[in-house]
Amino acid sequence: GENVEQHPSTLSVQEGDSAVIKCTYSDSASNYFPWYKQELGKGPQLIIDIRSNVGEKKDQRIAVTLNKTAKHFSLHITETQPEDSAVYFCAASSTDKLIFGTGTRLQVFP
Amino acid sequence: DAGVIQSPRHEVTEMGQEVTLRCKPISGHDYLFWYRQTMMRGLELLIYFNNNVPIDDSGMPEDRFSAKMPNASFSTLKIQPSEPRDSAVYFCASSSGEGYGYTFGSGTRLTVV
């Protein structure tokens, strides 16, 4: 079955800097890759997703890139702000269920 | 839409008691998922339904756990009897299908003492 690995587990950046979170997946048939943000006391919230027929997608300060050959995808956050502090999860799917990574705790210091 | 609605938000119960968690998915979503989140194990998929039918329950830890979806707008996750190691945050999520993201509820924080 699918296995998703996520790195790093924690990430600290200064406000205004960029943050990058990386994930690898094992199932070459996976074709859908969403990213979720989880704030304290809340459920994970979808922030951006990408499908396997696209190499990059951008939405304001966040972007996701996908390398199907290497089976990895990354989340890029530019001009980080304190409100970006949260736990971020990547996920991959080739069927109707998502397999989640283990999460990255991002801290943005003012 | 009010999103995925879970109840209760918090539950504290004594070991051995029965616990029932409830979920109302987004109207029109055909898939419903139950997850458990702990620091040690992260987000674990327990069971999911498609059109009210259980598709994969391989993540259910043991027979003490059961889930039902009697109709398209309601699902329950039951633990009987509960044990301290069941303490976790339980999330319900719904989706409109393969290749679409999930919408998660706010979760139920369960503490078994």
Interface residues (C-beta under 8 A of the other chain):
Chain A: N31 Y32 P34 Y36 G41 K42 G43 P44 Q45 L46 D49 R51 F89 S93 T95 D96 K97 L98 F100 T102 G103
Chain B: V4 Y31 F33 G42 L43 L45 Y48 N50 I55 D56 F91 A93 S95 G97 E98 G99 Y100 G101 Y102 T103 F104 G105 S106 G107
